[in-house]
């Protein structure tokens, strides 16, 4: 079993950059855990899906877009039966570049 590096946990990272870095580290740990579970149980898949992945996508979207929801809502693709719709990260970045400074949400402190 490969040893995973640890990063000290912080209950409340001070900056957006710290939250992003901590999230990336935790996601890497999730992938390592999945790989280990799959090695312990050959032929069995342990996909990261469902609510967890949706929440991770929302956190990524927060990193890429700071503006009014209406701009994003009008740009999403077809809504499927479960109420979800697709929007690429590139499209989200493009939408973000068009947001006026007065429409941005102030950063958390």
N, CA, C and O atoms as a GROMACS GRO file, in nm:
protein
  436
    1UNK      N    1   0.084  -0.117   0.000
    1UNK     CA    2   0.000   0.000   0.000
    1UNK      C    3   0.090   0.124   0.000
    1UNK      O    4   0.186   0.133   0.076
    2UNK      N    5   0.056   0.218  -0.086
    2UNK     CA    6   0.136   0.339  -0.100
    2UNK      C    7   0.096   0.440   0.009
    2UNK      O    8  -0.022   0.457   0.038
    3UNK      N    9   0.195   0.504   0.066
    3UNK     CA   10   0.170   0.602   0.172
    3UNK      C   11   0.128   0.735   0.110
    3UNK      O   12   0.192   0.785   0.017
    4UNK      N   13   0.020   0.793   0.164
    4UNK     CA   14  -0.030   0.921   0.113
    4UNK      C   15   0.022   1.034   0.199
    4UNK      O   16   0.021   1.024   0.322
    5UNK      N   17   0.069   1.143   0.137
    5UNK     CA   18   0.111   1.258   0.217
    5UNK      C   19  -0.011   1.322   0.282
    5UNK      O   20  -0.122   1.318   0.228
    6UNK      N   21   0.011   1.381   0.396
    6UNK     CA   22  -0.100   1.448   0.464
    6UNK      C   23  -0.074   1.597   0.471
    6UNK      O   24   0.040   1.642   0.483
    7UNK      N   25  -0.180   1.670   0.464
    7UNK     CA   26  -0.176   1.815   0.481
    7UNK      C   27  -0.256   1.843   0.606
    7UNK      O   28  -0.367   1.791   0.619
    8UNK      N   29  -0.204   1.923   0.697
    8UNK     CA   30  -0.279   1.949   0.820
    8UNK      C   31  -0.417   2.005   0.786
    8UNK      O   32  -0.431   2.093   0.701
    9UNK      N   33  -0.517   1.953   0.854
    9UNK     CA   34  -0.653   2.000   0.832
    9UNK      C   35  -0.672   2.136   0.897
    9UNK      O   36  -0.623   2.161   1.008
   10UNK      N   37  -0.741   2.222   0.827
   10UNK     CA   38  -0.776   2.351   0.885
   10UNK      C   39  -0.927   2.361   0.884
   10UNK      O   40  -0.990   2.342   0.780
   11UNK      N   41  -0.984   2.390   0.999
   11UNK     CA   42  -1.129   2.395   1.009
   11UNK      C   43  -1.187   2.500   0.917
   11UNK      O   44  -1.294   2.479   0.860
   12UNK      N   45  -1.119   2.611   0.902
   12UNK     CA   46  -1.170   2.718   0.817
   12UNK      C   47  -1.053   2.787   0.747
   12UNK      O   48  -0.997   2.883   0.799
   13UNK      N   49  -1.017   2.737   0.628
   13UNK     CA   50  -0.907   2.802   0.554
   13UNK      C   51  -0.936   2.950   0.535
   13UNK      O   52  -1.050   2.990   0.514
   14UNK      N   53  -0.832   3.030   0.542
   14UNK     CA   54  -0.848   3.175   0.541
   14UNK      C   55  -0.877   3.234   0.405
   14UNK      O   56  -0.943   3.338   0.397
   15UNK      N   57  -0.833   3.173   0.300
   15UNK     CA   58  -0.848   3.236   0.169
   15UNK      C   59  -0.907   3.138   0.069
   15UNK      O   60  -0.911   3.017   0.091
   16UNK      N   61  -0.952   3.194  -0.040
   16UNK     CA   62  -1.005   3.112  -0.149
   16UNK      C   63  -0.897   3.016  -0.199
   16UNK      O   64  -0.925   2.899  -0.225
   17UNK      N   65  -0.776   3.065  -0.212
   17UNK     CA   66  -0.666   2.981  -0.261
   17UNK      C   67  -0.641   2.864  -0.166
   17UNK      O   68  -0.615   2.752  -0.211
   18UNK      N   69  -0.649   2.888  -0.036
   18UNK     CA   70  -0.630   2.780   0.062
   18UNK      C   71  -0.743   2.678   0.054
   18UNK      O   72  -0.718   2.558   0.061
   19UNK      N   73  -0.868   2.725   0.038
   19UNK     CA   74  -0.981   2.633   0.024
   19UNK      C   75  -0.966   2.549  -0.101
   19UNK      O   76  -0.992   2.429  -0.100
   20UNK      N   77  -0.924   2.612  -0.211
   20UNK     CA   78  -0.907   2.541  -0.337
   20UNK      C   79  -0.798   2.436  -0.325
   20UNK      O   80  -0.815   2.323  -0.370
   21UNK      N   81  -0.686   2.472  -0.265
   21UNK     CA   82  -0.575   2.378  -0.249
   21UNK      C   83  -0.615   2.262  -0.159
   21UNK      O   84  -0.582   2.147  -0.187
   22UNK      N   85  -0.685   2.291  -0.052
   22UNK     CA   86  -0.728   2.186   0.041
   22UNK      C   87  -0.828   2.092  -0.028
   22UNK      O   88  -0.822   1.970  -0.010
   23UNK      N   89  -0.920   2.150  -0.105
   23UNK     CA   90  -1.018   2.069  -0.178
   23UNK      C   91  -0.948   1.976  -0.276
   23UNK      O   92  -0.981   1.858  -0.284
   24UNK      N   93  -0.851   2.028  -0.351
   24UNK     CA   94  -0.777   1.946  -0.447
   24UNK      C   95  -0.706   1.831  -0.376
   24UNK      O   96  -0.705   1.719  -0.427
   25UNK      N   97  -0.648   1.858  -0.262
   25UNK     CA   98  -0.580   1.754  -0.186
   25UNK      C   99  -0.679   1.646  -0.140
   25UNK      O  100  -0.650   1.526  -0.150
   26UNK      N  101  -0.795   1.688  -0.090
   26UNK     CA  102  -0.895   1.592  -0.043
   26UNK      C  103  -0.950   1.508  -0.158
   26UNK      O  104  -0.975   1.388  -0.140
   27UNK      N  105  -0.970   1.569  -0.275
   27UNK     CA  106  -1.017   1.493  -0.391
   27UNK      C  107  -0.912   1.390  -0.432
   27UNK      O  108  -0.946   1.277  -0.468
   28UNK      N  109  -0.785   1.428  -0.427
   28UNK     CA  110  -0.678   1.332  -0.458
   28UNK      C  111  -0.682   1.215  -0.360
   28UNK      O  112  -0.660   1.100  -0.399
   29UNK      N  113  -0.710   1.242  -0.233
   29UNK     CA  114  -0.723   1.135  -0.135
   29UNK      C  115  -0.841   1.044  -0.168
   29UNK      O  116  -0.832   0.922  -0.154
   30UNK      N  117  -0.952   1.103  -0.212
   30UNK     CA  118  -1.068   1.022  -0.251
   30UNK      C  119  -1.031   0.925  -0.363
   30UNK      O  120  -1.067   0.808  -0.359
   31UNK      N  121  -0.959   0.976  -0.464
   31UNK     CA  122  -0.918   0.890  -0.575
   31UNK      C  123  -0.824   0.779  -0.526
   31UNK      O  124  -0.833   0.666  -0.573
   32UNK      N  125  -0.736   0.811  -0.433
   32UNK     CA  126  -0.645   0.710  -0.379
   32UNK      C  127  -0.723   0.605  -0.300
   32UNK      O  128  -0.692   0.486  -0.307
   33UNK      N  129  -0.824   0.646  -0.226
   33UNK     CA  130  -0.906   0.553  -0.150
   33UNK      C  131  -0.982   0.460  -0.244
   33UNK      O  132  -0.989   0.340  -0.221
   34UNK      N  133  -1.038   0.517  -0.351
   34UNK     CA  134  -1.110   0.436  -0.451
   34UNK      C  135  -1.015   0.333  -0.512
   34UNK      O  136  -1.051   0.216  -0.525
   35UNK      N  137  -0.895   0.375  -0.548
   35UNK     CA  138  -0.798   0.282  -0.607
   35UNK      C  139  -0.765   0.170  -0.509
   35UNK      O  140  -0.753   0.054  -0.549
   36UNK      N  141  -0.749   0.204  -0.382
   36UNK     CA  142  -0.718   0.102  -0.283
   36UNK      C  143  -0.834   0.005  -0.263
   36UNK      O  144  -0.813  -0.116  -0.253
   37UNK      N  145  -0.956   0.057  -0.259
   37UNK     CA  146  -1.073  -0.030  -0.246
   37UNK      C  147  -1.085  -0.124  -0.366
   37UNK      O  148  -1.115  -0.242  -0.351
   38UNK      N  149  -1.060  -0.070  -0.486
   38UNK     CA  150  -1.068  -0.153  -0.606
   38UNK      C  151  -0.958  -0.259  -0.609
   38UNK      O  152  -0.978  -0.368  -0.663
   39UNK      N  153  -0.842  -0.228  -0.552
   39UNK     CA  154  -0.735  -0.327  -0.543
   39UNK      C  155  -0.771  -0.436  -0.441
   39UNK      O  156  -0.738  -0.553  -0.461
   40UNK      N  157  -0.838  -0.399  -0.334
   40UNK     CA  158  -0.880  -0.496  -0.232
   40UNK      C  159  -0.993  -0.586  -0.281
   40UNK      O  160  -1.008  -0.698  -0.234
   41UNK      N  161  -1.073  -0.535  -0.374
   41UNK     CA  162  -1.191  -0.607  -0.423
   41UNK      C  163  -1.188  -0.612  -0.575
   41UNK      O  164  -1.264  -0.542  -0.641
   42UNK      N  165  -1.100  -0.696  -0.633
   42UNK     CA  166  -1.087  -0.704  -0.778
   42UNK      C  167  -1.222  -0.729  -0.847
   42UNK      O  168  -1.303  -0.810  -0.803
   43UNK      N  169  -1.243  -0.655  -0.955
   43UNK     CA  170  -1.366  -0.668  -1.031
   43UNK      C  171  -1.480  -0.583  -0.979
   43UNK      O  172  -1.586  -0.576  -1.042
   44UNK      N  173  -1.460  -0.519  -0.867
   44UNK     CA  174  -1.564  -0.434  -0.808
   44UNK      C  175  -1.525  -0.288  -0.829
   44UNK      O  176  -1.413  -0.248  -0.799
   45UNK      N  177  -1.618  -0.210  -0.880
   45UNK     CA  178  -1.592  -0.067  -0.902
   45UNK      C  179  -1.645   0.015  -0.784
   45UNK      O  180  -1.748  -0.019  -0.726
   46UNK      N  181  -1.574   0.121  -0.750
   46UNK     CA  182  -1.614   0.214  -0.645
   46UNK      C  183  -1.614   0.355  -0.705
   46UNK      O  184  -1.527   0.436  -0.672
   47UNK      N  185  -1.711   0.384  -0.792
   47UNK     CA  186  -1.709   0.514  -0.860
   47UNK      C  187  -1.745   0.629  -0.766
   47UNK      O  188  -1.826   0.615  -0.675
   48UNK      N  189  -1.681   0.740  -0.791
   48UNK     CA  190  -1.719   0.862  -0.720
   48UNK      C  191  -1.832   0.924  -0.802
   48UNK      O  192  -1.808   0.979  -0.910
   49UNK      N  193  -1.952   0.916  -0.752
   49UNK     CA  194  -2.064   0.970  -0.827
   49UNK      C  195  -2.171   1.023  -0.731
   49UNK      O  196  -2.153   1.024  -0.610
   50UNK      N  197  -2.279   1.065  -0.788
   50UNK     CA  198  -2.392   1.108  -0.709
   50UNK      C  199  -2.374   1.245  -0.646
   50UNK      O  200  -2.314   1.335  -0.704
   51UNK      N  201  -2.425   1.258  -0.526
   51UNK     CA  202  -2.428   1.386  -0.458
   51UNK      C  203  -2.288   1.445  -0.436
   51UNK      O  204  -2.268   1.565  -0.451
   52UNK      N  205  -2.193   1.360  -0.401
   52UNK     CA  206  -2.056   1.407  -0.375
   52UNK      C  207  -1.998   1.477  -0.497
   52UNK      O  208  -1.943   1.587  -0.486
   53UNK      N  209  -2.009   1.414  -0.613
   53UNK     CA  210  -1.953   1.472  -0.735
   53UNK      C  211  -2.026   1.602  -0.771
   53UNK      O  212  -1.963   1.698  -0.815
   54UNK      N  213  -2.157   1.604  -0.753
   54UNK     CA  214  -2.232   1.726  -0.779
   54UNK      C  215  -2.187   1.840  -0.689
   54UNK      O  216  -2.173   1.954  -0.734
   55UNK      N  217  -2.165   1.810  -0.563
   55UNK     CA  218  -2.118   1.912  -0.470
   55UNK      C  219  -1.977   1.960  -0.506
   55UNK      O  220  -1.947   2.079  -0.493
   56UNK      N  221  -1.892   1.869  -0.550
   56UNK     CA  222  -1.757   1.908  -0.594
   56UNK      C  223  -1.766   1.998  -0.716
   56UNK      O  224  -1.690   2.095  -0.728
   57UNK      N  225  -1.858   1.967  -0.807
   57UNK     CA  226  -1.876   2.052  -0.926
   57UNK      C  227  -1.923   2.191  -0.887
   57UNK      O  228  -1.879   2.290  -0.945
   58UNK      N  229  -2.011   2.199  -0.789
   58UNK     CA  230  -2.057   2.330  -0.742
   58UNK      C  231  -1.942   2.410  -0.681
   58UNK      O  232  -1.933   2.531  -0.701
   59UNK      N  233  -1.855   2.342  -0.608
   59UNK     CA  234  -1.739   2.410  -0.551
   59UNK      C  235  -1.646   2.460  -0.661
   59UNK      O  236  -1.592   2.570  -0.652
   60UNK      N  237  -1.629   2.380  -0.766
   60UNK     CA  238  -1.546   2.422  -0.880
   60UNK      C  239  -1.609   2.541  -0.950
   60UNK      O  240  -1.540   2.634  -0.992
   61UNK      N  241  -1.741   2.537  -0.964
   61UNK     CA  242  -1.811   2.648  -1.030
   61UNK      C  243  -1.793   2.778  -0.951
   61UNK      O  244  -1.778   2.885  -1.009
   62UNK      N  245  -1.794   2.766  -0.818
   62UNK     CA  246  -1.772   2.884  -0.734
   62UNK      C  247  -1.635   2.944  -0.763
   62UNK      O  248  -1.616   3.065  -0.758
   63UNK      N  249  -1.538   2.856  -0.795
   63UNK     CA  250  -1.403   2.902  -0.825
   63UNK      C  251  -1.394   2.971  -0.960
   63UNK      O  252  -1.304   3.052  -0.984
   64UNK      N  253  -1.488   2.940  -1.049
   64UNK     CA  254  -1.479   2.989  -1.187
   64UNK      C  255  -1.577   3.100  -1.221
   64UNK      O  256  -1.556   3.171  -1.319
   65UNK      N  257  -1.682   3.116  -1.143
   65UNK     CA  258  -1.784   3.214  -1.178
   65UNK      C  259  -1.826   3.294  -1.056
   65UNK      O  260  -1.856   3.237  -0.951
   66UNK      N  261  -1.827   3.424  -1.071
   66UNK     CA  262  -1.872   3.513  -0.966
   66UNK      C  263  -1.961   3.618  -1.031
   66UNK      O  264  -1.915   3.723  -1.074
   67UNK      N  265  -2.087   3.587  -1.038
   67UNK     CA  266  -2.181   3.678  -1.100
   67UNK      C  267  -2.323   3.633  -1.080
   67UNK      O  268  -2.348   3.540  -1.003
   68UNK      N  269  -2.417   3.698  -1.147
   68UNK     CA  270  -2.558   3.665  -1.128
   68UNK      C  271  -2.595   3.528  -1.184
   68UNK      O  272  -2.548   3.487  -1.290
   69UNK      N  273  -2.680   3.458  -1.111
   69UNK     CA  274  -2.724   3.325  -1.151
   69UNK      C  275  -2.796   3.328  -1.285
   69UNK      O  276  -2.788   3.232  -1.361
   70UNK      N  277  -2.867   3.435  -1.314
   70UNK     CA  278  -2.943   3.443  -1.439
   70UNK      C  279  -2.854   3.422  -1.561
   70UNK      O  280  -2.896   3.361  -1.659
   71UNK      N  281  -2.730   3.471  -1.556
   71UNK     CA  282  -2.638   3.455  -1.669
   71UNK      C  283  -2.607   3.308  -1.692
   71UNK      O  284  -2.599   3.264  -1.807
   72UNK      N  285  -2.590   3.233  -1.586
   72UNK     CA  286  -2.560   3.091  -1.597
   72UNK      C  287  -2.686   3.014  -1.636
   72UNK      O  288  -2.680   2.925  -1.721
   73UNK      N  289  -2.798   3.046  -1.574
   73UNK     CA  290  -2.923   2.975  -1.600
   73UNK      C  291  -2.962   2.984  -1.747
   73UNK      O  292  -3.017   2.888  -1.802
   74UNK      N  293  -2.934   3.096  -1.810
   74UNK     CA  294  -2.971   3.111  -1.950
   74UNK      C  295  -2.872   3.042  -2.045
   74UNK      O  296  -2.901   3.024  -2.163
   75UNK      N  297  -2.756   3.002  -1.993
   75UNK     CA  298  -2.653   2.942  -2.078
   75UNK      C  299  -2.646   2.790  -2.069
   75UNK      O  300  -2.577   2.727  -2.149
   76UNK      N  301  -2.716   2.730  -1.973
   76UNK     CA  302  -2.706   2.585  -1.957
   76UNK      C  303  -2.773   2.511  -2.070
   76UNK      O  304  -2.857   2.565  -2.142
   77UNK      N  305  -2.734   2.387  -2.085
   77UNK     CA  306  -2.793   2.302  -2.188
   77UNK      C  307  -2.928   2.249  -2.145
   77UNK      O  308  -2.991   2.298  -2.051
   78UNK      N  309  -2.972   2.149  -2.217
   78UNK     CA  310  -3.102   2.087  -2.192
   78UNK      C  311  -3.106   2.030  -2.050
   78UNK      O  312  -3.012   1.966  -2.004
   79UNK      N  313  -3.217   2.054  -1.982
   79UNK     CA  314  -3.239   1.999  -1.849
   79UNK      C  315  -3.292   1.857  -1.866
   79UNK      O  316  -3.390   1.834  -1.938
   80UNK      N  317  -3.227   1.761  -1.799
   80UNK     CA  318  -3.269   1.621  -1.810
   80UNK      C  319  -3.369   1.586  -1.701
   80UNK      O  320  -3.402   1.670  -1.617
   81UNK      N  321  -3.416   1.464  -1.702
   81UNK     CA  322  -3.527   1.423  -1.614
   81UNK      C  323  -3.498   1.440  -1.466
   81UNK      O  324  -3.592   1.458  -1.387
   82UNK      N  325  -3.372   1.434  -1.426
   82UNK     CA  326  -3.341   1.451  -1.283
   82UNK      C  327  -3.322   1.596  -1.244
   82UNK      O  328  -3.286   1.625  -1.130
   83UNK      N  329  -3.347   1.689  -1.337
   83UNK     CA  330  -3.338   1.832  -1.306
   83UNK      C  331  -3.201   1.893  -1.328
   83UNK      O  332  -3.182   2.012  -1.304
   84UNK      N  333  -3.105   1.814  -1.374
   84UNK     CA  334  -2.970   1.864  -1.395
   84UNK      C  335  -2.951   1.907  -1.540
   84UNK      O  336  -3.019   1.859  -1.631
   85UNK      N  337  -2.857   2.000  -1.559
   85UNK     CA  338  -2.823   2.047  -1.693
   85UNK      C  339  -2.672   2.062  -1.701
   85UNK      O  340  -2.605   2.082  -1.599
   86UNK      N  341  -2.617   2.052  -1.822
   86UNK     CA  342  -2.472   2.061  -1.841
   86UNK      C  343  -2.430   2.202  -1.874
   86UNK      O  344  -2.502   2.277  -1.940
   87UNK      N  345  -2.311   2.237  -1.827
   87UNK     CA  346  -2.248   2.363  -1.862
   87UNK      C  347  -2.098   2.340  -1.852
   87UNK      O  348  -2.048   2.306  -1.745
   88UNK      N  349  -2.026   2.359  -1.961
   88UNK     CA  350  -1.883   2.332  -1.959
   88UNK      C  351  -1.808   2.436  -1.875
   88UNK      O  352  -1.855   2.548  -1.858
   89UNK      N  353  -1.693   2.395  -1.825
   89UNK     CA  354  -1.611   2.489  -1.747
   89UNK      C  355  -1.562   2.603  -1.835
   89UNK      O  356  -1.552   2.716  -1.789
   90UNK      N  357  -1.532   2.574  -1.962
   90UNK     CA  358  -1.490   2.683  -2.053
   90UNK      C  359  -1.601   2.786  -2.070
   90UNK      O  360  -1.574   2.906  -2.071
   91UNK      N  361  -1.726   2.739  -2.085
   91UNK     CA  362  -1.839   2.831  -2.099
   91UNK      C  363  -1.855   2.913  -1.971
   91UNK      O  364  -1.885   3.033  -1.977
   92UNK      N  365  -1.837   2.851  -1.856
   92UNK     CA  366  -1.848   2.921  -1.729
   92UNK      C  367  -1.740   3.029  -1.717
   92UNK      O  368  -1.768   3.140  -1.669
   93UNK      N  369  -1.619   2.998  -1.760
   93UNK     CA  370  -1.512   3.098  -1.759
   93UNK      C  371  -1.546   3.216  -1.851
   93UNK      O  372  -1.523   3.332  -1.816
   94UNK      N  373  -1.601   3.184  -1.969
   94UNK     CA  374  -1.640   3.289  -2.063
   94UNK      C  375  -1.748   3.378  -2.002
   94UNK      O  376  -1.741   3.501  -2.012
   95UNK      N  377  -1.847   3.317  -1.941
   95UNK     CA  378  -1.953   3.395  -1.876
   95UNK      C  379  -1.895   3.484  -1.766
   95UNK      O  380  -1.935   3.599  -1.750
   96UNK      N  381  -1.802   3.429  -1.690
   96UNK     CA  382  -1.741   3.504  -1.582
   96UNK      C  383  -1.667   3.628  -1.633
   96UNK      O  384  -1.669   3.733  -1.569
   97UNK      N  385  -1.602   3.615  -1.747
   97UNK     CA  386  -1.526   3.729  -1.801
   97UNK      C  387  -1.616   3.844  -1.842
   97UNK      O  388  -1.570   3.958  -1.854
   98UNK      N  389  -1.745   3.816  -1.862
   98UNK     CA  390  -1.839   3.921  -1.904
   98UNK      C  391  -1.914   3.984  -1.786
   98UNK      O  392  -1.994   4.075  -1.807
   99UNK      N  393  -1.888   3.940  -1.664
   99UNK     CA  394  -1.959   3.994  -1.548
   99UNK      C  395  -1.900   4.130  -1.509
   99UNK      O  396  -1.778   4.144  -1.493
  100UNK      N  397  -1.987   4.227  -1.495
  100UNK     CA  398  -1.944   4.361  -1.454
  100UNK      C  399  -1.897   4.357  -1.308
  100UNK      O  400  -1.953   4.282  -1.229
  101UNK      N  401  -1.797   4.437  -1.273
  101UNK     CA  402  -1.750   4.439  -1.134
  101UNK      C  403  -1.862   4.467  -1.033
  101UNK      O  404  -1.859   4.414  -0.922
  102UNK      N  405  -1.958   4.548  -1.070
  102UNK     CA  406  -2.067   4.581  -0.978
  102UNK      C  407  -2.161   4.462  -0.954
  102UNK      O  408  -2.237   4.462  -0.857
  103UNK      N  409  -2.155   4.360  -1.040
  103UNK     CA  410  -2.240   4.241  -1.026
  103UNK      C  411  -2.170   4.127  -0.951
  103UNK      O  412  -2.231   4.023  -0.928
  104UNK      N  413  -2.045   4.147  -0.915
  104UNK     CA  414  -1.970   4.040  -0.846
  104UNK      C  415  -2.002   4.038  -0.696
  104UNK      O  416  -2.029   4.141  -0.635
  105UNK      N  417  -1.998   3.919  -0.640
  105UNK     CA  418  -2.019   3.902  -0.496
  105UNK      C  419  -1.885   3.927  -0.427
  105UNK      O  420  -1.783   3.873  -0.470
  106UNK      N  421  -1.883   4.009  -0.322
  106UNK     CA  422  -1.756   4.033  -0.253
  106UNK      C  423  -1.700   3.902  -0.196
  106UNK      O  424  -1.776   3.816  -0.153
  107UNK      N  425  -1.567   3.886  -0.196
  107UNK     CA  426  -1.507   3.763  -0.145
  107UNK      C  427  -1.535   3.747   0.005
  107UNK      O  428  -1.547   3.844   0.079
  108UNK      N  429  -1.544   3.619   0.047
  108UNK     CA  430  -1.561   3.591   0.190
  108UNK      C  431  -1.435   3.630   0.264
  108UNK      O  432  -1.324   3.619   0.212
  109UNK      N  433  -1.454   3.676   0.385
  109UNK     CA  434  -1.337   3.709   0.468
  109UNK      C  435  -1.332   3.623   0.591
  109UNK      O  436  -1.241   3.636   0.672
   0.00000   0.00000   0.00000
